[in-house]
Structures are given as C-alpha cells and as structure tokens.
C-alpha cells in the first residue's frame, strides 16, 4: 500500500501544471522547463525592446512594481483568489503605501539615464511618480496615501485614533463640531446610498409628497402616513419636469414643428483645415512662439483651432572635449561647440494673443479672434472665419437633444444658435433672468428677438406664458398682433410704452401681495400651492429699441427698468431689452448691473463692445447672426452663430395660434389681459425736484428753464418739464409759461 501511495503522490506531482481531462480519451498537455525558458526569454526580450518607455513611465519604481506582480501571482497560485479577496484591506493598504513611496521617490531628479531614458527630465519614479507627488498639493496627496494605507493596514488602531480625535474635537469645539461631523456623515451616506439606489433602480426615481398640511418630511419618516403619501415615478433625466397646464374646457395643443423650415444642406465651401493648421504653426513659429494645433472644430461661420502652447527653450554653449579632456578642434583649428538645453518654460498666452493681426495676414482673412484660454481646456482657441458661412435654422436647434431635454424642464427655453464647434447652444429665461442685447444695424439683433418669441410660442400656451412686445420701430413686432399670448397689443407709441412699463410694475407688486397671501416665495411655489385655483402665467417683456425710450423719457424709463430687473424675477416677469446704440447714455451702469446676461452682435467700435460686454471682441464679429454670448454663470463670452427664422415661418406660426384662439380662447374669456388693462397707474410721476422748483419760483421774480438748469444742476429737457408742471400749478406768469425766449437754450 505504501508503494501505491507513493505512486499516487508522484502522480499528483506530475499532474501539476497540466489541464484536467475534458472527457474520455482526452489529450493531456504538459509544459516542460524548455517551454517556460522560452517564455522567460521572450518576456526579457520584450522588456528590453520597450525598456525606454517603461523607465520613462516608472523609473526605478519598476523595481517596486515587479515584486508586487510576483507576490500577487504567488498568492493566487498558492492560496487562490478567494484568500486574496478576504484580505482586501491589507492589499489595498500596502498598495496605497507603495503609491506613497513612489511619490516620495519622485521628489528626486538625478542626472542619470536608464535604457536611454533621462530621469532628470522626468523624476526618479518616472512620469507616473511625478503625477503622484508633483504639481499642486503634492505633499497633501502623499500624506493622504500614507494615512489611508495605515488605516487599511491597522483598522483597529485607526478606529481608536478616530474616536480619540472625535472626543477631543467634541470637548474643544462643543456641539458645533458634532453637528458638522454629523452633516458630513449624512452627506456621505446620502451619496453612497443614492448611488446604490440608482444602480439598483435602473435610472428611476420615486418622489413622495410629504408637503401635506400639518406634516413635515422629517415627522413622516417611519409613520403610517408615509405609506399613504402620493408617489410619483419619473425618469431620472427629467427630475424636475414642467407641470402640464390644461386650459379650462380645452385641450393643450402646441404648434407642430413642421411649421418651421427644415435645416437645409451645408452649403459652406470646405476649407483645407489641415493646411490652415500648418500655416498657424509656421506663422507663430516664425515669431519665436512654439505651438501645436491639437483640435480643429469647424462651425457654421468660423473654425476654431485649439492650439497648445509650446516651450521657450534656453541653451548654452558647451565645448566638446576629447578623451584626454582637451578641447576638440575642427578642421580650421577652432574649438568645437555644441548647444545644450539649460531650461524651458511654457509660452505665455499673451504672446499668442498679441499676434492676432499677423495670423490674419498669414491666413489671408479679414480678422480673427483669439480666445485665451478655451474654458475647460488647456488650449488657446484661434477662431478663423470660414470661406462661406452656413445658415443655422431655428428648427435644427429646437430638434437637438440638448434643447429637447431643457424644454422638458422649462417652458422658457430659447434657442440661441450653434457654437464655434457646431454644437447647439440654448438658454433659459428663467435662469438668465434678464437679457441685454446690442448690435449694429443689420447684425441680426431683431432676428434673435424673433427666435425668442417663436421658441416661446412653440412651447407654451397663453395660460403659461404671456408676452408684452414694445416696438418703437413700428415694423418689427407688429406681425404678432394676432397671437393670443399678448397681454396688450404690440406697443409702438412712446407714451403707451411708458404706461405699459408702469402697468408691468404694478402687476409685479400685485403678484407679491398674492404670494404673501398664500405664503409663497416665488411663482413656482405659488403655482404648486394647493390654495391656488388658477395658475399664474409668466410674463416676458421684449423691448426692441431701448435707445428711443431713453432719448424721450430717460428719467422715467431707467428707474422702471431697474426696478423690474431687481424685483421681478421671483414673480415670473423677465426682460429682454435690445438696442443698436450701446453707448453709456443708453445702457447706463445701473441698467447693466441688473442685466447679468449679455448678447452682443457686431458693433462699430471696441468702445461699444466694452459698454455691452465689458471687454473687446464684438467689433471683430462677422455680422449676420455672429454674436458673443455671456451667460450668468460665465465670465468670458462664447461665440455663437445665431438662429434664423424667416417671415414666412413667423406668419405660419401666427396663423396657427390665430385659428386656435378663434375656437378655444375668445378675448372675452381672457381674464389675465382684462385685469392687466384695468390696472390704474398715474399718468405722470411727480418729479422729486418739483418742490425745489416751487421754492425757486416763489423766491425769483422771473423763472426760466436756464435758471432751473443752473440752480438744480439738471439738463434742459428736465428743466422744461419742470416749467410745464409749474405752469399747470399756476406759479408762472403768461410770458414765463410760453417757454424760453430766444437765446436761453
């Protein structure tokens, strides 16, 4: 029996390294030492071939990685993967400590080369070690690796240290420390369990309504009322959808997208962008600026080249020497020199931006714009005009996934156009919340306003959004007169425009009183309140030309606009103001401060660009819809090719709503417009300087406009209005009330 056991034991050894039998008569494969020798030789040859890349990446840290691989292979072979997973904390702790050692090794840069790789340019641990220990907060990362590794290696001691620190902080800082720690722990738990619920639930969220009378979300936890709460299942991507609003006794019908013309084919003449990229690199290189074009983003009007700044290198002459240490001589007997690189620094972005005109000359274009740097990228954007521009249709942007996703959450989503890379760009009037638009004549300003109006008409009914259109030009907005969304017919008269702004201000005050009655903070909470029987619509005020209003009654228009811009956001009133004259007397500092969102089309000079955008660049735009857009959350403008909507498309859209209103929305049932028309506002506001003007009229024998100008330090127009008010009150003689005499201007 001993011999049989010995044979079985030997047989067991001989079977090691062989594959098990698959079936009867299966062939057994065994690998001899010659096979493993060949594998080892092949591995060594492969390592030698790629040795330079390996040592550039890991440096001498390779000698730490190889034992790790060998140890893992030995454990898996001897103990199996299950034993490795059971002690995962030890493996993870040792791995983090290994990363910390690599980071510490990377702090040294010796003048040595291994397999042709210079470790002085990298680090002693290669480029991987430099990523661990170099850059900002390098010591913090290394300390984090060490502390985390020790915590995983010695979990019991780490727990004791954590309890000691908790007690020490509790004794020193008191309840504030405990509250902060508890909030941090709740945030971690919410993040962890929220991620788990998303993975398990397949991207579906369940909303439970706890906002019932007499109940709070915290008190309903674990109570029977929680089971009876109303639950709503919504997709994850639409976590805050817009509530559907149905008109009384009517169905909610929106215009079909077929009313707009489909986007045509791209008629732009293709340019050789690779050749342009080469010209950019050569043109900048000729001025001593080393760059490399990394990205090419073709757009409808411009092509953006993403340029990575190169290096400014410094060299020194080094005398070549022979084996005896003497200077080597050339054939003429002069010492031989070689140039050795001493240091290198990145090219400054300002040097690239300063060569804009030279680049335009090299590329044979009228003008280029340099965006330094591109937001979110380590590149400098060079925007070169295309040979021919392409029209961006409104339908193509509205059918984009970006617009559809945003429109599912807000009825105030508007299409702006396409970016420099051809991507769709949209905006939300509810978040802007007010827009200031400027541009010279023919630059596309009015077309942008038409796109705003059309986007609102395609998404909302008259019960959701109402419009107030002020058009001093008398020809741009009159096409929308038959739309039922209007609170009042399109305003073209200056006196009616001021009266309409006063009515809007009065409507804002009335809405705040309604909010206070139901305990709401804004229009969203008011519409969700169970005490509200009729939802409150949004009001969008669009002014096509601000300069005309500011020229006639600046003292009245500016305070009204500023008050609306400051207070009207919570009530659902949003302003869109446009002007073709962006000067400081039209767009004053107070108006600019209350309009965070700016859009600038092509302007005449850099002074106008600074007035509207607080920076230059709008004077270099191409016109015909080319614009710079600054959203509220951004500090730098983004270049966009604006959407285009034709007059035929506008007429079809207006005809649709006109036919719908004739059947479902007669003017007699429009209570919102009737209440707006019945608002009582003062015809003329009393000038704050009128009491001083009365005192001057009582003290002086002769009162004139020039006297009021000198005494009150005001302009001529305001002085004339004060004279008219004094004449109405009977404080002036007949000669004085007739107006200024000749020579008094």
C-alpha positions in Angstrom: 0.0 0.0 0.0 3.0 2.3 0.7 4.2 1.8 -2.9 0.7 2.6 -4.2 0.5 5.8 -2.1 3.9 6.8 -3.3 2.9 6.3 -6.9 -0.3 8.3 -6.4 1.8 11.0 -4.7 4.2 11.1 -7.5 1.4 11.0 -10.0 -0.1 14.0 -8.2 3.1 16.0 -8.6 3.3 15.1 -12.3 -0.2 16.3 -12.9 0.6 19.8 -11.6 0.7 22.3 -14.5 -1.5 20.1 -16.7 -5.0 20.8 -17.8 -7.7 18.5 -16.4 -9.2 15.8 -18.6 -12.1 17.0 -20.6 -13.5 13.6 -21.4 -12.6 10.0 -22.1 -9.6 9.8 -24.3 -8.7 13.5 -23.9 -5.1 14.5 -24.7 -3.1 15.7 -21.7 -0.8 18.8 -22.2 2.3 19.3 -20.0 4.7 22.2 -20.2 8.3 21.3 -19.7 11.1 23.6 -18.4 12.2 24.3 -22.0 8.8 26.0 -22.7 9.0 28.2 -19.6 12.6 29.1 -20.5 11.4 30.3 -23.9 8.6 32.3 -22.3 11.1 33.9 -19.9 13.5 34.7 -22.8 10.6 36.2 -24.8 9.5 38.3 -21.8 13.0 39.6 -21.3 13.4 40.5 -25.0 10.0 42.4 -24.8 11.1 44.3 -21.7 14.4 45.2 -23.4 12.6 46.4 -26.5 10.2 48.7 -24.6 12.7 49.4 -21.8 12.9 53.1 -22.6 9.1 53.7 -22.4 8.9 51.6 -19.2 11.7 53.6 -17.4 10.2 56.9 -18.7 6.9 55.9 -17.2 8.0 54.3 -13.9 11.7 54.9 -13.4 13.2 52.9 -10.6 9.7 52.5 -9.4 9.7 49.5 -11.7 11.6 47.6 -9.0 8.7 48.2 -6.7 6.0 47.1 -9.2 7.7 43.8 -10.2 7.7 42.4 -6.6 4.0 43.4 -6.4 3.2 41.4 -9.5 5.2 38.4 -8.4 3.6 38.4 -4.9 0.1 38.6 -6.3 0.8 35.8 -8.7 2.3 33.6 -5.9 -0.7 34.2 -3.6 -3.2 33.5 -6.3 -1.4 30.3 -7.3 -0.9 29.0 -3.8 -3.9 30.3 -1.9 -6.4 31.2 -4.6 -8.2 34.5 -5.4 -10.6 33.9 -2.5 -7.9 34.3 0.1 -6.8 37.5 -1.6 -10.3 39.0 -1.6 -10.8 38.0 2.1 -7.8 40.3 3.0 -8.6 43.1 0.7 -7.8 45.8 3.3 -4.2 44.6 3.7 -3.7 44.5 -0.1 -5.3 48.0 -0.5 -3.2 49.4 2.4 0.0 48.0 1.0 -0.9 49.4 -2.4 -1.5 52.9 -1.1 1.8 52.8 0.8 3.5 51.8 -2.4 2.0 54.8 -4.2 3.3 57.0 -1.3 6.8 55.6 -1.8 6.6 56.2 -5.5 5.6 59.8 -4.8 8.5 60.3 -2.3 10.9 58.9 -4.9 9.6 61.3 -7.5 10.9 64.2 -5.4 14.4 63.5 -6.7 15.7 64.3 -10.2 19.2 62.7 -10.6 21.3 63.2 -13.7 21.1 59.6 -14.8 19.8 57.7 -17.8 18.4 54.2 -17.8 17.9 52.4 -21.1 18.2 55.8 -22.9 15.5 57.4 -20.7 16.7 60.6 -18.9 15.3 60.6 -15.4 16.3 64.2 -14.9 13.6 65.4 -17.3 11.0 63.1 -15.6 11.7 62.1 -12.0 13.4 59.2 -10.2 9.9 57.5 -10.3 9.2 58.5 -13.9 6.2 60.4 -15.2 3.8 58.3 -13.1 5.6 59.3 -9.9 5.6 62.9 -11.0 1.8 62.7 -11.4 1.6 61.4 -7.8 4.0 63.7 -6.0 4.3 66.7 -8.3 2.1 69.7 -9.0 -0.1 71.5 -6.6 -0.9 69.8 -3.2 1.7 67.1 -3.8 2.6 66.8 -0.2 -1.1 66.6 0.7 -1.6 63.7 -1.7 1.4 61.8 -0.3 0.2 62.4 3.3 -3.3 61.2 2.3 -1.9 58.0 0.7 0.2 57.3 3.9 -2.7 57.9 6.3 -5.2 55.9 4.2 -2.7 53.0 3.8 -2.0 52.9 7.6 -5.8 52.9 8.3 -6.4 49.9 6.0 -3.4 48.0 7.4 -4.3 48.7 11.0 -8.1 49.2 11.1 -8.5 48.7 14.9 -5.8 51.3 15.7 -7.3 53.7 13.1 -10.6 53.4 14.8 -9.1 54.2 18.2 -7.4 57.2 16.8 -10.6 58.4 15.1 -12.5 58.0 18.5 -9.8 60.0 20.2 -10.0 62.8 17.7 -13.8 62.8 17.9 -13.7 63.2 21.7 -11.0 65.8 21.6 -12.9 67.9 19.0 -16.2 67.4 20.9 -14.6 68.7 24.1 -12.9 71.6 22.4 -15.5 72.8 19.9 -18.6 71.5 21.5 -21.8 70.8 19.6 -20.7 72.7 16.5 -18.1 70.1 15.8 -20.6 67.3 16.4 -23.1 68.9 14.1 -20.6 69.5 11.3 -19.4 65.9 11.6 -22.9 64.6 11.5 -23.8 66.6 8.4 -20.6 65.3 6.7 -21.6 61.7 7.6 -25.1 62.2 6.4 -23.8 63.6 3.1 -21.5 60.6 2.7 -24.4 58.2 3.4 -26.7 60.0 1.0 -24.1 59.9 -1.7 -23.4 56.2 -1.2 -27.0 55.0 -0.8 -28.2 57.4 -3.6 -25.6 55.8 -6.0 -26.7 52.3 -4.9 -30.4 53.1 -5.4 -29.7 54.5 -8.9 -27.8 51.3 -9.8 -30.4 49.0 -8.4 -33.4 51.0 -9.6 -32.3 51.2 -13.3 -32.4 55.0 -13.5 -35.9 55.6 -12.0 -36.6 57.9 -9.1 -39.7 57.9 -6.8 -40.9 61.2 -5.4 -43.0 61.1 -2.2 -45.1 64.1 -1.4 -44.7 64.9 2.3 -45.9 68.5 2.0 -49.3 68.0 3.4 -51.0 70.2 5.9 -49.7 69.5 9.4 -46.9 67.2 8.2 -43.2 67.7 7.6 -40.8 65.4 5.8 -39.0 64.6 9.0 -42.1 63.8 11.1 -43.4 61.4 8.4 -40.4 59.2 8.5 -41.4 55.8 9.7 -45.0 56.7 10.2 -48.1 55.2 8.6 -48.7 58.4 6.8 -45.6 57.8 4.8 -47.2 54.8 3.2 -50.2 56.7 2.2 -48.3 59.6 0.7 -48.7 60.2 -3.0 -45.8 58.7 -5.0 -44.8 59.8 -8.5 -42.4 57.9 -10.7 -40.4 60.0 -13.1 -37.3 59.2 -15.3 -34.0 60.2 -13.8 -33.2 62.6 -16.6 -36.4 64.5 -16.1 -36.1 65.0 -12.3 -37.9 68.4 -12.4 -40.4 68.2 -15.3 -42.7 71.1 -16.1 -46.2 70.6 -14.8 -48.7 70.3 -17.6 -51.2 73.1 -17.7 -54.6 72.5 -19.4 -56.7 75.4 -20.4 -60.3 75.5 -19.0 -62.5 73.2 -21.1 -59.9 72.9 -23.8 -57.0 70.6 -24.7 -53.4 71.6 -24.5 -52.3 71.9 -28.2 -49.0 73.2 -29.3 -47.9 74.1 -32.8 -46.2 71.3 -34.8 -42.6 71.6 -35.7 -43.4 71.3 -39.4 -44.4 74.9 -39.4 -40.7 75.7 -39.5 -38.5 75.0 -42.4 -36.2 72.0 -42.0 -32.5 72.7 -41.9 -31.0 72.7 -45.4 -27.8 71.1 -46.5 -24.5 72.6 -45.6 -23.6 75.0 -48.4 -20.3 76.1 -46.9 -17.2 75.8 -49.1 -14.9 73.3 -47.4 -11.6 74.6 -46.5 -8.3 72.7 -46.0 -8.2 72.9 -42.3 -5.0 70.8 -42.1 -3.2 73.3 -44.3 -4.6 76.2 -42.1 -3.3 74.4 -39.0 0.2 74.1 -40.6 0.1 77.8 -41.5 -0.8 78.7 -37.9 2.1 76.7 -36.5 4.6 78.1 -39.1 3.4 81.7 -38.7 3.7 81.6 -34.9 7.0 79.7 -35.1 8.5 82.4 -37.3 8.0 84.9 -34.4 9.6 82.5 -31.9 6.4 81.2 -30.5 6.3 77.4 -30.5 2.7 75.9 -30.7 1.0 72.7 -31.7 -2.6 72.5 -33.1 -4.4 69.8 -31.1 -8.0 70.3 -32.1 -9.9 71.5 -35.1 -13.6 72.4 -34.5 -15.4 73.5 -37.7 -18.5 75.6 -37.1 -21.2 77.3 -39.3 -19.3 80.6 -39.5 -15.8 80.1 -38.0 -13.5 77.2 -37.4 -11.8 77.0 -34.0 -8.3 75.7 -33.9 -7.2 74.5 -30.4 -3.6 75.5 -30.0 -1.4 74.1 -27.3 1.5 76.5 -26.2 4.9 75.1 -26.6 8.2 75.9 -24.8 10.6 78.7 -24.6 14.0 76.9 -24.5 17.3 78.3 -23.3 20.6 76.9 -24.5 24.3 77.3 -23.6 27.4 76.6 -25.5 29.4 73.6 -24.3 33.0 73.0 -25.5 33.5 69.5 -26.8 36.5 67.6 -25.4 38.4 64.6 -26.4 39.3 61.6 -24.4 42.2 63.5 -22.7 40.0 66.3 -21.6 41.3 68.8 -24.1 39.1 70.9 -26.3 38.3 69.2 -29.6 39.2 71.2 -32.7 37.6 71.3 -36.1 39.5 71.3 -39.4 40.2 75.0 -39.1 41.7 74.6 -35.6 38.8 76.2 -33.8 37.2 74.6 -30.7 34.1 72.6 -31.3 30.9 73.7 -29.6 27.5 72.1 -29.0 24.3 73.6 -27.8 22.9 72.1 -24.6 19.4 72.9 -23.3 19.5 74.6 -19.9 15.9 75.2 -19.2 12.5 75.5 -20.8 9.3 77.4 -19.8 5.8 77.5 -21.3 5.0 80.1 -23.9 2.9 82.9 -22.4 -0.7 83.1 -23.6 -0.3 86.9 -24.1 2.3 86.3 -26.7 -0.1 84.3 -28.8 -2.9 86.8 -28.4 -0.6 89.7 -29.4 0.0 88.1 -32.8 -3.7 88.1 -33.9 -3.1 90.6 -36.8 0.0 88.6 -38.0 -2.0 85.4 -38.0 -4.8 87.1 -40.0 -2.2 88.2 -42.6 -0.7 84.7 -42.8 -4.2 83.1 -43.2 -5.4 85.7 -45.7 -8.6 86.5 -43.7 -10.2 89.8 -42.6 -9.9 89.3 -38.9 -9.5 86.5 -36.3 -10.5 86.2 -32.7 -8.3 84.5 -30.1 -9.9 83.0 -27.0 -7.2 82.5 -24.4 -7.7 80.1 -22.9 -10.7 77.9 -24.1 -13.0 77.3 -21.0 -12.4 73.8 -19.6 -9.5 73.0 -21.9 -5.7 73.7 -21.7 -5.8 75.2 -25.1 -5.8 78.6 -26.8 -8.7 78.9 -29.3 -8.0 80.7 -32.6 -11.2 81.4 -34.5 -10.7 81.7 -38.2 -13.6 82.8 -40.5 -14.8 80.2 -43.0 -14.7 80.8 -46.7 -18.6 80.9 -46.7 -21.0 80.8 -43.8 -23.9 78.5 -43.2 -27.4 79.5 -42.1 -28.5 77.9 -38.8 -32.2 77.2 -38.9 -34.3 77.5 -35.8 -35.8 74.1 -36.3 -32.4 72.4 -36.3 -31.6 73.8 -32.9 -35.0 73.1 -31.4 -34.9 69.5 -32.6 -31.5 68.9 -31.0 -31.3 66.6 -27.9 -30.0 69.5 -25.8 -33.0 71.7 -26.5 -35.5 68.8 -26.0 -34.0 67.9 -22.6 -34.1 71.5 -21.4 -37.6 72.1 -22.8 -38.9 69.2 -20.7 -37.9 71.1 -17.6 -38.8 74.7 -18.5 -41.2 76.4 -20.8 -38.9 79.4 -21.1 -36.1 77.6 -23.0 -34.9 79.6 -26.1 -32.7 78.6 -28.9 -29.6 80.8 -29.4 -27.7 79.1 -32.2 -24.7 76.9 -32.8 -21.3 77.3 -31.1 -17.9 77.5 -32.8 -17.7 73.7 -32.9 -21.2 73.2 -34.4 -22.9 72.3 -31.1 -26.4 73.6 -30.2 -26.5 76.4 -27.7 -29.6 77.2 -25.7 -30.7 79.4 -22.8 -33.4 79.5 -20.2 -35.0 82.9 -19.5 -36.0 81.7 -16.0 -32.3 81.4 -15.1 -30.9 84.3 -17.0 -33.2 86.1 -15.8 -32.9 89.2 -17.9 -31.2 89.7 -21.2 -29.5 92.7 -22.7 -28.8 92.6 -26.5 -26.8 95.1 -28.6 -25.7 95.2 -32.2 -25.4 97.5 -35.1 -28.0 97.7 -37.9 -28.2 94.5 -39.9 -26.2 92.4 -37.5 -29.1 90.1 -36.6 -30.4 91.6 -33.4 -34.1 91.6 -34.5 -33.9 88.1 -35.9 -32.7 87.0 -32.4 -35.7 88.6 -30.8 -38.0 86.8 -33.3 -36.3 83.5 -32.4 -37.0 84.2 -28.7 -40.7 84.8 -29.4 -41.1 81.8 -31.7 -39.5 79.5 -29.2 -41.9 80.6 -26.5 -44.9 80.2 -28.9 -43.8 76.7 -29.8 -43.6 75.6 -26.1 -46.3 77.4 -24.1 -50.0 78.2 -24.2 -51.5 81.6 -23.2 -52.2 80.2 -19.8 -48.5 79.5 -19.2 -46.6 82.5 -20.8 -47.8 86.0 -21.7 -45.9 88.4 -23.9 -45.5 92.2 -23.8 -43.9 93.5 -27.0 -42.6 97.1 -27.3 -41.6 98.1 -30.8 -40.7 101.7 -31.3 -39.7 101.0 -34.9 -43.3 100.1 -35.7 -42.4 97.4 -38.3 -40.6 94.6 -36.5 -43.1 93.1 -34.0 -46.4 94.0 -35.4 -46.7 90.6 -37.1 -47.5 89.1 -33.7 -50.6 91.2 -33.1 -53.0 88.3 -33.6 -51.2 86.0 -31.1 -53.4 85.2 -28.0 -50.3 85.3 -25.8 -50.1 89.1 -25.9 -51.2 90.9 -22.7 -51.7 94.0 -24.7 -51.4 94.8 -28.5 -47.9 95.5 -29.7 -46.9 98.8 -28.3 -45.4 101.3 -30.9 -46.2 104.7 -29.2 -43.7 106.2 -26.7 -46.3 107.3 -24.3 -48.0 103.9 -24.3 -44.6 102.3 -23.8 -44.0 104.2 -20.6 -47.6 103.5 -19.5 -47.1 99.7 -20.2 -43.9 99.6 -18.1 -45.8 101.2 -15.3 -48.5 98.6 -15.6 -45.9 95.8 -15.5 -44.5 97.3 -12.3 -48.0 97.5 -10.8 -48.6 93.8 -11.8 -45.3 92.9 -10.1 -46.5 94.5 -6.8 -49.9 92.7 -7.1 -48.2 89.4 -7.5 -46.1 89.9 -4.4 -49.3 90.5 -2.5 -50.7 87.3 -3.8 -47.6 85.4 -2.8 -47.8 86.8 0.7 -51.5 85.7 1.0 -50.6 82.0 0.3 -47.2 82.0 1.9 -45.2 81.5 -1.4 -41.8 82.8 -2.2 -41.8 82.7 -5.9 -44.0 81.9 -8.9 -43.1 78.2 -8.8 -44.1 77.6 -5.2 -47.3 79.7 -5.8 -48.4 77.6 -8.7 -47.8 74.4 -6.7 -49.7 75.6 -3.7 -53.0 73.7 -3.0 -54.7 77.1 -2.1 -54.3 78.4 -5.7 -57.2 77.7 -8.1 -55.7 79.4 -11.2 -52.1 79.2 -12.1 -50.1 82.4 -12.7 -48.5 82.8 -16.1 -45.0 84.0 -16.8 -44.7 87.4 -18.4 -41.9 88.1 -20.9 -41.3 91.8 -21.7 -39.4 92.4 -25.0 -38.2 95.9 -25.9 -36.8 96.1 -29.5 -35.2 99.5 -29.2 -34.2 100.9 -25.9 -32.4 104.0 -27.3 -35.7 105.6 -28.5 -37.2 105.2 -25.0 -34.1 106.6 -23.3 -34.0 109.6 -25.7 -37.6 110.7 -24.9 -38.1 109.9 -21.2 -34.8 108.7 -19.7 -35.7 109.8 -16.2 -38.8 107.6 -16.2 -37.7 104.6 -18.2 -34.5 103.9 -16.4 -36.0 103.7 -12.9 -38.8 101.5 -14.1 -36.4 99.1 -15.9 -34.1 98.9 -12.9 -36.9 98.2 -10.5 -38.3 95.5 -12.7 -34.9 93.9 -13.2 -34.2 93.9 -9.5 -37.5 92.6 -8.2 -39.5 90.9 -11.0 -37.6 87.6 -11.2 -39.4 86.0 -8.3 -42.8 87.0 -9.8 -42.1 85.3 -13.2 -41.5 88.6 -15.1 -38.4 88.6 -17.3 -37.0 91.4 -19.5 -35.4 91.1 -23.0 -34.0 94.5 -24.0 -32.3 95.3 -27.3 -30.6 98.4 -28.7 -28.5 99.2 -31.7 -26.7 102.1 -29.8 -24.7 100.6 -26.9 -23.5 103.9 -25.5 -23.2 104.9 -21.9 -26.1 107.3 -22.0 -28.4 104.5 -23.2 -27.0 101.5 -21.4 -26.2 103.1 -18.1 -24.3 101.5 -15.3 -27.4 100.9 -13.2 -29.1 99.1 -16.1 -26.0 96.9 -16.8 -25.7 95.9 -13.2 -29.2 94.4 -13.2 -28.9 92.5 -16.6 -26.4 89.7 -16.0 -26.9 88.0 -19.3 -25.5 89.9 -22.3 -25.6 89.2 -26.1 -23.6 91.3 -28.5 -23.8 91.2 -32.2 -21.3 93.0 -34.5 -20.7 96.6 -33.2 -18.9 99.5 -34.7 -16.0 100.0 -32.3 -14.3 98.5 -29.3 -15.8 101.2 -27.1 -19.3 99.8 -27.8 -18.0 96.3 -27.2 -16.7 97.3 -23.8 -20.0 99.0 -23.0 -22.1 95.9 -23.6 -19.7 93.1 -22.7 -17.1 94.9 -20.5 -14.4 93.5 -22.9 -13.4 93.9 -26.5 -14.1 91.4 -29.3 -17.6 92.3 -30.6 -16.1 94.7 -33.1 -14.4 91.7 -34.8 -17.6 89.7 -35.4 -18.7 88.9 -38.9 -22.3 90.1 -38.7 -25.5 88.3 -39.9 -26.1 86.4 -36.7 -22.5 86.1 -35.5 -22.6 87.0 -31.7 -20.9 86.8 -28.4 -23.0 85.4 -25.5 -22.2 85.7 -21.8 -24.5 83.6 -19.6 -24.9 84.5 -15.9 -22.6 81.7 -14.7 -19.7 82.5 -17.1 -17.1 85.3 -17.0 -16.0 85.1 -20.6 -18.1 85.4 -23.8 -18.8 82.4 -26.1 -19.0 82.8 -29.8 -22.3 81.6 -31.4 -23.8 81.7 -34.8 -27.4 82.8 -34.2 -30.6 81.1 -35.4 -32.5 82.4 -38.4 -36.3 82.4 -38.7 -37.9 83.8 -41.9 -41.0 85.9 -42.2 -43.0 83.1 -43.8 -42.3 80.8 -40.8 -43.5 83.6 -38.5 -46.7 84.1 -40.5 -47.5 80.3 -40.4 -46.9 80.2 -36.6 -49.1 83.3 -36.0 -51.8 81.9 -38.3 -51.9 78.6 -36.2 -52.4 80.5 -32.9 -54.9 82.8 -34.5 -57.1 79.9 -35.7 -56.7 78.2 -32.3 -57.7 81.3 -30.4 -60.8 81.7 -32.6 -62.1 78.3 -31.4 -60.8 77.9 -27.9 -59.7 81.3 -26.5 -62.0 84.2 -27.3 -61.0 87.7 -26.0 -63.9 87.8 -23.6 -62.5 84.8 -21.6 -59.0 86.3 -21.3 -59.2 87.4 -17.7 -55.5 88.0 -17.4 -55.4 90.6 -20.2 -58.6 92.2 -18.9 -57.1 92.6 -15.4 -53.9 94.0 -16.8 -55.8 96.6 -18.9 -57.8 97.6 -15.8 -54.7 98.4 -13.7 -54.7 102.1 -12.7 -51.4 103.9 -12.9 -50.5 107.6 -12.6 -50.2 109.3 -15.9 -47.2 111.4 -14.8 -45.0 110.7 -11.9 -44.1 113.7 -9.7 -40.5 114.8 -10.2 -38.5 114.7 -7.0 -37.1 118.1 -7.8 -40.6 119.7 -8.1 -40.6 121.0 -4.5 -37.3 122.8 -5.0 -38.6 124.2 -8.3 -41.6 125.6 -6.5 -39.4 127.3 -4.0 -37.3 128.8 -6.7 -40.4 130.1 -8.4 -41.6 131.7 -5.2 -38.3 133.4 -4.5 -37.5 134.6 -8.0 -39.2 137.3 -10.0 -38.5 135.7 -13.3 -38.3 131.9 -13.8 -36.8 130.2 -16.9 -35.5 126.9 -17.9 -31.9 128.1 -17.9 -32.4 129.3 -14.3 -33.6 125.9 -13.2 -30.7 124.3 -15.0 -28.2 126.4 -13.1 -29.8 126.2 -9.7 -30.8 122.5 -9.8 -27.8 121.2 -11.9 -30.1 119.4 -14.3 -30.5 119.0 -18.1 -32.5 121.2 -20.4 -35.3 118.6 -21.1 -35.9 118.0 -17.4 -35.9 121.8 -16.8 -38.6 122.2 -19.5 -40.8 119.5 -17.9 -40.4 121.3 -14.5 -41.5 124.5 -16.2 -44.6 122.8 -17.6 -45.5 121.4 -14.1 -45.1 124.8 -12.6 -47.2 126.4 -15.3 -50.0 123.8 -14.6 -49.9 124.7 -10.9 -50.3 128.5 -11.8 -46.9 129.5 -10.4 -45.7 131.1 -13.6 -46.8 134.3 -15.5 -48.1 134.1 -19.0 -44.8 135.2 -20.5 -42.8 132.6 -18.5 -45.3 129.8 -19.3 -44.9 130.4 -23.0 -41.4 128.8 -23.0 -37.8 130.0 -23.1 -37.0 133.1 -25.0 -34.6 133.3 -27.9 -31.0 132.8 -26.7 -31.9 131.0 -23.5 -31.1 127.5 -24.8 
